[in-house]
Amino acid sequence: VRLPKQLKQPLFDLPALDISDIAGAWPEQTVHIGKISATAAVLQMQRDSRGNLALLNALAQPGRNSGNGKTANTAATSAAETTTPAKTWQLTLDQLALTDWAIHWRDASTQPAMKATLDKINISTGPLLWPAPKPLPLQISAQLQKGQIAIDGEVDIQQPAVSLNLNSSALPLTLVQPYLAQQLAIELKQGTAGSELQLKWDPKAGVRLTGNAGVQQLSILNRNDHARLLAAQRLQVNGLDLQLERNQLRINNIDTDGLFGQVLISPDRQLNLAQLAIAPKAGTAAPVASATKPMSIRIDTVKIRRSAMLFGDQSMTPGFATGIEKLEGRVTGLDSRDVASAKVDLKGVVSPSGEVSIRGQM
């Protein structure tokens, strides 16, 4: 399948689709399929410099409507309303297996263009009954560079409802750098992510995501001076509970190991962290203020182990700078609804033999 303006590479390439063990019965109105399999399919997804998806642009092309189309449709609808409902056909599919698929993504709206490939995609489900009297099992696995993704669970078509386990490891965070570069003057130099999450959805409760997630070997540079801004050997989020229907995020604790942060105050008393935001380009429309209530966020505890901080203040004369090592302790009670409630208790070492204690509220 090709798009008119993308003749070099097909939008979708499917070498073969195999349907085996087909059996139908009349007047029972039943159809049985043993297996549907498709191997080595490739999907090319592209976004242009204005942020438009080529596929959606093609689908949005206006079609040709016949002059009597509305009349024919109305007549068909009236006929359907007066006809006795026909007996429902029953379909049974033992297994659907999509093996070794790949999705190539290219986004020209970023500079440089963001490119990523999700490959070795395997999807398996079955048995499938239609109408669906019970949930449908689903298994998905894929690879993103050296990262692994595994999804398994159930999809209830009749209810409807979704219950899935989302597990991942070694996902490369550097892939999102082109998007970060549009908003912040930082360079995500290194880092991988993993998760053990559970996703549940139904129309009443909405989306709920629970579980644990973490980042390893994180390194972020300040693009203004190419200095190391933030780093962490490990940053683990435990007890995550995101409920979109309630617009709230709860985290039991964030455990950091080998954390490093650079906090500098310039001569005009500007914090280096506040200077990272990139101003929108001239002529760019200002974002419209959202009427949506801000998400409620609570983090019970942030644990800090074997960490370090570089602090400098150039707003005074002479300027002051010091490194704090062996920084350990915790921050408790971070809550967006009560911003003055967080308590800080940290201890560290200032070379060569000094000690520092940071206690108070934030």
Secondary structure, 3 states (H helix, E strand, C coil): CCECCECCCCCEECCCEEEEEEEEECCCCEEEEEEEEEECCEEEEEECCCCCEHHHHHHCCCCCCCCCHHHHHHHHHHHHHHCCCCCCCEEEEEEEEEEEEEEEEEECCCCCCEEEEEEEEEEEECCEEECCCCCEEEEEEEEECCEEEEEEEEEECCCCEEEEEEEEEEEEHHHHHHHHCCCECEEEEEEEEEEEEEEEEECCCEEEEEEEEEEEEEEEEECCCCEEEEEEEEEEEEEEEEECCCCEEEEEEEEEECCEEEEEECCCCCEHHHHCECCCCCCCCCCCCCCCCCCEEEEEEEEEEEEEEEEEECCCCCCEEEEEEEEEEEEEEEECCCCCCCEEEEEEEECCCEEEEEEEEC
